[in-house]
Amino acid sequence: MAEDETGRTLGRHERFRGEHPIVVEGLVNRFGEQTVHEDLDLKVKRGEILGVVGGSGTGKSVLMRSIIGLQPPTEGSVKVFGRSMTDSDPDEDIGVRSRWGVLFQGGALFSTLTVGENVQVPLKQFYPDISQKLLDEIACYKVVLSGLPPEAVHKYPSELSGGMKKRAGLARALALDPELLFLDEPTAGLDPIGASAFDQLTQELKRTLGLTVFLITHDLDTLHEICDRVAVLADKKVIAVDTVPNLMELDHEWIQEYFNGPRGRAALTAQALDELRQHMDRPMAAHAVKALDKTSSGKA
């Protein structure tokens, strides 16, 4: 069973009230002679959307897999809801695993199952005595909650667009009413409108369901729009965890290139325009929007 930060065992339906639902200390991940992580530390705050960024090969997905127990680390400690994930019996971790949901990159849906049947997979695993009628009702609710139309329940993954597959995967991740939500590149491959809609959905779900979100992404718009803090992976560890404005002030080559490069500046300009457009009734805001639009079009 899960525990709070005082060591008190949590009931099956009792939510975690500690400050840090995820605590990683001294994490080491090696694959043969290759060391991906070396002495990596990270604490995720309850109720935040934590963005995780890093260059290719820095082990963003490996870190997530280590946290959820799919990739046993070489060394170090991983605690989720106060319970160790590195030195315990997997069969005893059922109470912890039922408290999180995971959206893998690409959705990772079972191709031979309908969307509704995909959503029911974790429900059948953790609640085998639930009737089929209730399973169908829960699946339909989760599908609608993820932003899909009710009729999508009966569709197969091959009948869905890329954006719909992401939402179907999200519906499955939400099946058990999790407290933690892991998202691995959720907007990758989506057009800007679809990516923005998914970001808004993530933020709304976090707010209404009280979620803590661990979000791996390379999308600068996502980082600016919805992340409370961002963890930067470089040099085989987390080199900084802070808000985007504070990270942009750090004197680190990769951070500067990432956040202050051409794409970073474009994302920042887009965010500024969106914020100003919300106050177009004010003359100063209207004037600033026109100036920024003119500057952006001039650079194009």
N, C-alpha and C positions, 0 to 999 in steps of 0.2 A: 504493500500500500504506500501511497505518497505520504510525505510528511511536510509540515511547515518548517520554518527556519528555527523553531525552538525544539524540533525533534518530535513534536506531537503528531501522531498518526491521523491523517485526514480520513473522514468518512467517504464512502464512494461518491456521494453527491455533494460533498462539501468543497467549496472552492478554495484554492490556495490564496492565503492572505499575506504571505511574506513579500519582501521587497523585490527579490530576485528569483523568478521561477527557473532561470537557467544560470548556472554557475560553472564555468570552465576554468580549470587551473592547471598550469604546467603541461598542457596537451602536446604530445609528440605523435606524429603520424609518419611512418616510414614505409616505403614500398621498395624492398630490396635495398639498394644502395642510395636510393633517392629519398631525401627527407623533405616532406611537404610542410609540416608544421614542427616548430621547435620552441618549447616553453611558451605556448600560446595561452593567454588568459583572456577571459571575456565574461562579463556579467550583463544579463539582459534584465531590464527593469519591467516590473509587472505593469501591464496596460499600455506599453509603448509599441510603436512600429519601428523596429530596428532594421535599417537597411545595411546590407553586407556587400561591400564592393572590394574589388582587387583585380589585378591583371590576370591574364590567362596563365593557368598553372599554379595559382596561389592557394588553391584548395578550398574554394568557397563551398562547393557541394560536399567535399570530403568532411569539412567541419560540420555541416548540417547532418550528414550521415553518422558522424561520431556522436552527435548529441542525441539522436533518436535510436542509437544502438545498432545501426546497420553496418557500421565500420568500427570495430573495436580498435581503440588507439593503442599505439605501442607503449606509451607511458601517459601519465597524467590522470586527472580526475574530472568527471563530468557528473554534475548533479542537476536533476530536473525535478521541480517541486520538492526539493530537499532530499531526494533519494538518489543514491549513487547509481549511475548507469554503467559503470566500468568494473565493479567488483561484486555484482549481485547475480542471482539466478534469474535468467530471462522469464521463467515461468512465474516468478514472484513479482515481475514488473508489469503485469497485466493492468493493475490499477493505475499505473502511471501512463502506460501507452494508450489507454482509453481516454486520456485527458488531452491528447493532442491530435491534430489533423495535419496531413501533409499533401501539398500539391506539387508533384514532381514536374520537372521540365517536360513540356509536351503533353502533360495530362496523365500519361501512363495508364490509360483506361484499358480494361479487358475488351479486346475487339469482338469477342463472341457473345458478349453480354450487352443488353440495352443499357441506356443511361440509368434507368431506374434500378436495374439489377446491379450495376456497378456501385450505386449508392448504398445498396443493401448489403454489400459484402462485409464491411466492418460491423454493421448491425448484427448480422448473423453470427459473426465471430464472437462478439462480446455479449450478445443477448440472444442465445440460441432458442429461447422459449417464446420469443415474440411471434404472434400469429402473422400469417402472410398478409392478411388484410391491413394490419397495423404497419407492417413493413412497407406496403404499397403507399399508404397514406404519408408515412414519414418521408419516403423517397420523393414523392410528389412535392411535399412542402420544401425539402432541401433544394430541389431543382428550381423551384420558383424563387426561393431565397437567393440563389446564385445568379438570378437575372435571366434565366431561360424560360420560355413559354411552357405551360404544363404538358403540351403534346410532345415535348422533347423527351419525356420519360420513356417513351416507347421507341425511340430512335437508337440506331447502332452508331458507334463512333465513326464509321465510314460515311455516315450520312450527315455528319456535322462539319461545319466550317472550323478553321483553326481557333477562332475566338470562342465558338460554342464548346469546343473540346476543353478549352481552359476552364470554362464555367462549369462544365460537367465534372471535371476533376475537382473543382472547388466544392461542388455540391457533395461529392463523396468525402472530401476532407472535413466537411461540416456535419457529417452524418451523426457523430456521437456527441454533438454539442460541446466541442473542445474549448479549453481555456487557452491553449497554445495553438497557433496556426503557423506552419512552415510553408513558405512559398519560394520555389526555386525558379527564378526567371519567368514570372507569370506573364509578363507583357512581351516576351521575346517572340518575334514573328508577327506581331499584331500591327495593324496600321495605327497611325497616331490617334484617330478617334476611338478605336477599339481599346487601345492602351490606356487612354485617359478615362474611359468608362470603367475599365477594370480597376484603375487606381481609386476612383471615386467609390466603387463598390467595396473595395478593401477597407477604405477609411470608414465607410458607413457601418460595415460589419464589425469593425473594431470598436466603434463607439456604441452601437446598440447591443452587442453581445458581450462586451467587456473583454475582448480578446487581447492577448499579447501576440504580436506578429514578428516572426523572424523572416525577413525578406531579402533573398539574394537577388540582386539586379545589377544591370549595367546601364539602366535607363536613367539618365540624368533628370529627366522631367519627373519621374517617379520619386527620386531622391528629394527634389525640391518641393514637390507637391504634398507628399503624405508622410515622409519619414520624420519621426521625432528626433532620432539620432542616427548616425551612420558609423559603422565599424569598418575600418580600412585594413585589409590584409595585404601585407608586404613584408619582405625580409623574413618570411616563414612564421610570422606572428601577427597579432593585431597591434598595429603601431599607433592607432588613435581611435577613440570613440567619442564623437561629439556631434553638435549640430552642424549642418552644412556651412553656414556663415563662419563658424569658428574653425572648421577644417580648412576653409579657403585661406585662412591666415597663417597656416602652418608652413614652415620652411622645409618641405620634403619634395623631392623632385617629382615623384609619381603623383602625389596629391595635387601639386601645382599644375602639372600637365593635364590631369584628369578634370579637375574642377575649374581651372582658369584657362583651359585651352579653348579653341574655337567653338566646340560643341557645348562646353560648359558655359561659356558666355552666352551662347544662343539660348540655352535652357533658362538661364538667369533672366535674360531679356523677356522671354516668353512669360515667365512667372510674374515679372514686374507688370507686363501688359495686362495679364489676367486680373491682378490685384487692382490695378488702376481702373479697369473697365467696370469693376464692381461699384465704383464711385463716380461714374460718368456725369452724375447730376452736379458735381462740383466743378467749377470752371478750371481750377488748377489741374485736376485729374484729366479733364478732357484735353487741355492743352498739352499735357505730358504724353498722353496716348498718341496724339497726332505727331508729336515730335519723334517718339520712339518708332512709330509706324513708318515715318518718313526715313529715319535712319536705317531701319531694317531693310526697307525696299531699296534704298540707295546702295547698300552693301550687296544685295542680291544682284 
